[in-house]
C-alpha cells in the first residue's frame, strides 16, 4: 500500500490536543524503556535470511532482563515491472492467478534472471528475551513463528487508494488471495497458493556492548547470529547468517531522543536449485529515529529504516534498488515495568521491493 508519509504525519498532527502542553513525566513515573520499535519489513524475500532491526545501545543492567512479545502483520502486493506491463483487466471481473497462466508467462521470458509476483499477507510473532551479563553487555535470544495467507487488508488498502494513492494492478487481481511466484530464465522455480500456519522461524542470538557513555550520548556495538534451524516450504533455509554494527542514542533535550545505527548483514539462502537460488546478497542497512519523551504515558516516534538492494540481479525485478521504510507509532506506558508499542510501517521509496503496509503490536516487560 502506498500511503504517503506526509499523510501519516498529518494524521498524527491533527489529533486533538489541549491548549496547554502536556506536563512532562514526573521523576517517580518510571518508564520501562522498551527501546526503539523493532521494525521489520516482511517482504517475502526477507522471510528466510537475516534482516536489519533497529535496536538500542542502552543495556538493561547486570543481572536484569527484558522480555518482549511482538506481532507484525504486513500486506504485500508487488510484482516485477515486466509483469506489470503485461497485466490487463479481465472484462468479466478480477483475475484469479492460476498456475498454468504463470507457467505460460514464464516461458515467454526465457532470458530474465529473476521475476516475482507476491500477493498475500505475512504475520510474524516473536518472543525476545534480553539479559544483562555485565553493566555494559547484554545478550538476547529471539524465537518466533510466522503465518502466510491471503489476509483481510486488501479492501481497506484499496479504499485508501481511492483517495489518490494509486498502485498499479491492485484493482485487476482478486482480493485476499495468496500467490507467491518466482520465475528465473523462463521457468517457475517457486509457486505457492497454499497458506502457511504457525511455521517456526530461525532463532537469533544477539550480543550488545556499550562502548561509550556520556550524559547526552550512548554508543554501542552489536552482533547477531541467525541459526539455520528451520526450512521454509521444506526446501529453503538460511546459512549461518550474521550481522555486525553500531548503534547510538543521542538525548538532544530532556524531552527528545534520537536513535540510530547501521550494520553489515551477511545473508544467504540455500535450497531449491542449490546455493543462493534467489540471488540474495549481503546488505548494508541502518536506521534513524526520533522519539518524544515529554508526556507521562505516551511516547510518539518516527523511525526510518534503510536497506540497500535485496539481490544482485538487474532491472527486470527492481530488487537491486535501495529502500526506505518508515515506522510511525507510539509507546504507551502501562506501568513502571510494562510498555505497549503500536507501529504503522510503510515504504517511502516505492521501489516495489518491500511490503506495502505493516502493523505491529509489541509488549515489553522489565523487572
C-alpha positions in Angstrom: 0.0 0.0 0.0 1.3 3.4 -1.0 0.3 5.6 2.0 2.2 8.9 1.8 4.4 9.7 4.8 3.1 13.2 4.7 -0.4 11.9 5.2 0.6 9.8 8.1 2.4 12.7 9.8 -0.6 14.9 9.1 -3.0 12.5 10.7 -0.7 12.4 13.8 -0.5 16.2 13.9 -4.3 16.6 13.6 -5.0 14.6 16.7 -6.8 16.9 19.2 -4.5 18.5 21.8 -5.3 20.7 24.7 -4.3 24.4 24.6 -1.8 23.7 27.3 1.1 21.4 26.5 1.0 18.1 28.4 3.1 18.1 31.5 6.5 16.3 31.4 6.6 12.9 33.1 7.2 13.2 36.9 10.5 11.8 38.1 8.8 8.9 40.0 6.8 7.9 37.0 9.4 5.3 35.8 9.5 4.2 32.2 10.3 0.6 31.4 12.4 1.8 28.4 11.2 -0.5 25.6 13.8 0.9 23.2 13.1 1.9 19.6 10.4 -0.2 17.7 11.7 -3.5 16.3 10.7 -2.5 12.8 10.7 -5.4 10.3 10.0 -5.5 6.6 8.1 -8.7 5.8 8.7 -8.7 2.1 8.7 -12.4 1.1 12.3 -12.5 0.1 13.2 -11.3 3.6 11.4 -14.2 5.4 14.3 -16.6 5.2 17.6 -14.7 5.5 18.6 -12.3 8.3 17.2 -8.7 8.2 18.1 -5.5 9.9 16.2 -4.4 13.1 16.6 -1.1 15.0 17.9 -1.6 18.5 19.1 0.5 21.4 22.6 0.8 22.8 21.2 1.1 26.4 22.0 -2.1 28.3 19.3 -3.4 30.7 21.9 -3.7 33.6 23.8 -6.5 35.2 21.5 -9.3 36.2 18.5 -7.5 34.8 16.3 -8.7 31.9 13.6 -7.5 29.5 11.0 -9.7 27.8 9.2 -8.6 24.6 6.3 -10.2 22.7 5.7 -8.7 19.2 3.2 -9.5 16.4 3.8 -7.9 13.0 1.4 -8.3 10.1 2.2 -7.0 6.6 0.3 -6.9 3.3 2.3 -7.3 0.1 1.1 -6.8 -3.5 4.2 -6.4 -5.5 5.5 -7.8 -8.8 8.2 -7.2 -11.4 7.8 -4.4 -13.9 7.6 -6.9 -16.8 4.6 -8.5 -15.2 3.0 -5.1 -14.6 3.5 -4.1 -18.2 1.5 -7.2 -19.4 -1.1 -7.2 -16.7 -4.6 -6.3 -18.0 -8.1 -6.3 -16.7 -10.5 -9.1 -17.4 -13.8 -7.8 -18.7 -15.6 -10.3 -16.6 -14.1 -9.1 -13.4 -11.0 -9.5 -11.3 -8.3 -12.0 -12.4 -7.5 -15.1 -10.3 -3.9 -16.1 -10.8 -3.6 -19.7 -11.9 -0.5 -21.9 -12.2 -1.0 -22.6 -15.9 -1.0 -18.9 -16.7 2.2 -18.3 -14.6 3.9 -21.1 -16.4 2.9 -19.7 -19.8 4.1 -16.3 -18.9 7.4 -17.6 -17.6 8.1 -19.4 -20.9 7.7 -16.1 -22.8 10.6 -14.5 -21.0 13.5 -17.1 -21.2 16.3 -14.6 -20.6 15.1 -12.8 -17.4 17.3 -13.8 -14.3 14.6 -13.1 -11.7 10.9 -12.1 -11.8 8.4 -12.3 -9.0 4.7 -12.0 -8.1 3.9 -11.6 -4.4 0.3 -11.2 -3.3 -0.6 -12.1 0.3 -0.1 -11.2 4.0 2.6 -12.4 6.4 2.2 -12.4 10.1 5.3 -13.0 12.3 5.1 -13.5 16.1 8.3 -13.1 18.1 9.5 -13.7 21.6 12.6 -11.7 22.6 14.5 -12.2 25.9 17.3 -9.8 26.8 19.6 -10.3 29.8 22.4 -8.2 31.2 25.6 -10.1 31.6 27.6 -7.1 32.9 26.9 -3.4 33.4 27.7 -2.8 29.7 27.0 -6.1 27.9 23.7 -7.8 27.2 22.8 -11.0 25.4 19.4 -11.6 23.7 17.6 -14.6 22.2 14.7 -14.2 19.7 12.3 -17.0 18.8 9.3 -16.9 16.6 6.9 -18.3 14.1 5.1 -17.0 11.0 1.9 -17.5 9.0 1.2 -16.6 5.4 -2.3 -16.3 3.8 -4.5 -14.1 1.6 -5.3 -11.9 4.6 -8.0 -9.4 5.0 -6.5 -6.0 4.4 -6.9 -5.7 0.6 -10.3 -4.0 0.8 -9.1 -1.5 3.3 -6.0 -0.7 1.2 -8.0 -0.2 -2.0 -10.3 2.1 -0.1 -7.4 4.4 0.8 -6.1 4.2 -2.8 -9.3 5.8 -3.9 -8.0 9.0 -2.2 -5.4 9.2 -4.9 -2.6 6.8 -3.8 -2.7 4.5 -6.8 -1.0 1.2 -7.0 -0.8 -0.5 -10.4 -2.7 -3.8 -10.7 -4.5 -4.0 -7.4 -7.9 -3.5 -9.0 -7.3 -6.2 -11.6 -6.5 -9.1 -9.2 -8.9 -10.8 -6.9 -8.8 -9.6 -3.3 -7.5 -11.5 -0.3 -5.7 -14.2 -2.4 -2.4 -15.8 -1.7 0.1 -16.2 -4.6 3.8 -16.4 -4.3 5.6 -16.9 -7.6 9.3 -16.6 -8.6 10.5 -17.0 -12.2 14.0 -17.5 -13.4 15.2 -17.9 -17.0 11.7 -18.8 -18.4 11.0 -21.3 -15.6 8.8 -21.1 -12.5 11.2 -22.0 -9.7 8.7 -21.4 -6.9 4.9 -21.2 -6.9 2.5 -21.5 -3.9 -1.1 -20.6 -3.1 -1.2 -22.8 0.0 -1.4 -20.9 3.3 1.4 -21.4 5.9 0.3 -21.8 9.5 2.5 -21.2 12.5 5.7 -22.1 10.8 8.7 -21.8 13.2 11.5 -19.4 12.1 15.2 -19.5 12.8 16.3 -18.3 16.3 18.6 -15.3 16.5 21.3 -14.7 19.1 22.3 -11.1 19.7 25.1 -9.6 21.8 25.1 -5.9 22.7 28.0 -4.0 24.3 28.1 -0.3 25.3 31.4 1.3 24.3 30.7 5.0 25.1 28.6 6.7 27.7 28.0 10.4 28.3 25.0 12.3 29.8 23.7 13.0 26.3 25.2 10.3 24.1 25.4 6.5 24.3 27.1 4.3 21.7 27.1 0.5 21.4 28.2 -2.4 19.3 26.0 -5.3 18.4 26.4 -8.7 16.7 23.7 -11.0 15.5 23.9 -14.7 14.6 20.9 -16.3 12.9 20.9 -20.1 13.5 19.7 -22.2 10.5 17.3 -24.5 12.4 14.3 -24.5 10.1 13.4 -24.8 6.4 10.8 -22.7 4.6 8.4 -24.9 2.5 10.7 -27.8 3.3 13.2 -26.6 0.7 14.8 -23.3 1.6 16.9 -22.3 4.6 19.3 -19.6 5.5 23.0 -20.1 6.0 24.6 -19.1 9.3 23.6 -15.5 8.6 25.2 -12.8 10.8 25.5 -9.1 11.1 27.7 -6.6 12.9 27.0 -3.0 13.5 26.9 0.2 15.6 24.0 1.8 17.4 23.6 5.1 19.3 21.2 7.2 21.3 21.5 11.0 21.4 19.4 12.8 24.0 19.2 16.2 22.3 17.0 17.7 25.0 15.2 16.4 28.2 12.1 15.5 26.0 13.6 14.5 22.7 15.7 11.5 21.8 17.3 10.4 18.5 18.2 6.8 18.0 20.2 5.5 15.1 22.6 2.8 13.8 23.8 0.7 11.0 25.1 -2.8 10.2 26.5 -5.1 7.6 24.4 -8.2 7.0 25.9 -11.4 5.7 22.9 -13.2 4.3 22.2 -16.2 2.0 19.5 -18.7 1.0 20.2 -22.3 0.2 17.9 -24.9 -1.3 15.8 -25.4 -4.4 18.3 -25.2 -7.2 21.2 -25.1 -4.9 23.3 -22.3 -3.4 21.6 -18.9 -3.3 18.7 -19.7 -5.7 17.1 -16.3 -5.5 20.3 -14.2 -5.9 20.1 -12.8 -2.4 23.1 -10.8 -1.5 24.7 -9.3 1.6 23.3 -5.9 2.7 24.2 -2.6 4.3 21.3 -1.3 6.4 20.6 1.3 9.1 18.0 3.4 10.9 17.4 6.9 12.2 14.6 7.7 14.6 13.1 10.5 16.7 11.1 10.0 19.9 9.3 12.4 22.2 9.7 11.9 26.0 7.7 14.9 27.2 4.5 13.1 28.2 3.9 10.9 31.2 2.1 8.0 29.4 2.7 8.2 25.7 5.9 8.5 23.6 5.3 9.0 19.9 8.1 8.1 17.5 9.1 8.1 13.8 11.8 5.7 12.6 13.3 5.5 9.1 15.0 2.2 8.1 17.3 2.0 5.1 18.3 -1.2 3.2 20.4 -1.4 0.0 19.3 -3.8 -2.7 17.9 -7.3 -1.8 19.5 -9.0 -4.8 22.3 -8.6 -7.3 20.0 -9.1 -10.3 19.3 -6.5 -13.0 16.3 -4.2 -13.6 13.7 -6.8 -14.5 12.5 -7.2 -10.9 13.7 -3.9 -9.3 15.1 -5.9 -6.4 18.6 -4.3 -6.8 17.4 -0.9 -5.7 17.7 0.5 -2.1 14.6 1.1 0.0 13.5 3.3 2.9 10.7 2.1 5.3 9.0 4.3 7.9 7.7 3.2 11.2 5.2 5.7 12.8 3.7 4.9 16.1 3.9 5.3 19.9 5.0 3.6 23.1 2.2 3.6 25.8 3.3 3.2 29.4 1.1 0.6 31.1 3.1 0.6 34.3 6.7 1.1 35.7 7.7 -2.3 34.2 5.5 -2.6 31.1 5.0 -0.7 27.8 2.9 -1.4 24.8 4.1 -0.3 21.3 1.9 0.4 18.3 3.5 0.7 14.8 2.4 1.6 11.3 5.1 0.5 8.8 5.2 1.5 5.1 7.5 2.0 2.2 8.6 5.5 1.3 10.8 4.8 -1.8 8.1 2.8 -3.7 10.7 0.6 -5.4 8.4 -2.4 -5.2 10.9 -4.3 -3.1 9.2 -4.1 0.3 5.9 -5.0 1.8 3.1 -2.4 1.1 1.9 -1.8 4.6 2.5 -3.3 8.0 1.0 -3.1 11.5 2.9 -4.2 14.6 2.0 -4.6 18.3 4.7 -5.1 20.9 4.5 -5.7 24.7 7.8 -5.1 26.6 8.2 -6.1 30.3 11.1 -5.3 32.6 11.5 -6.4 36.3 
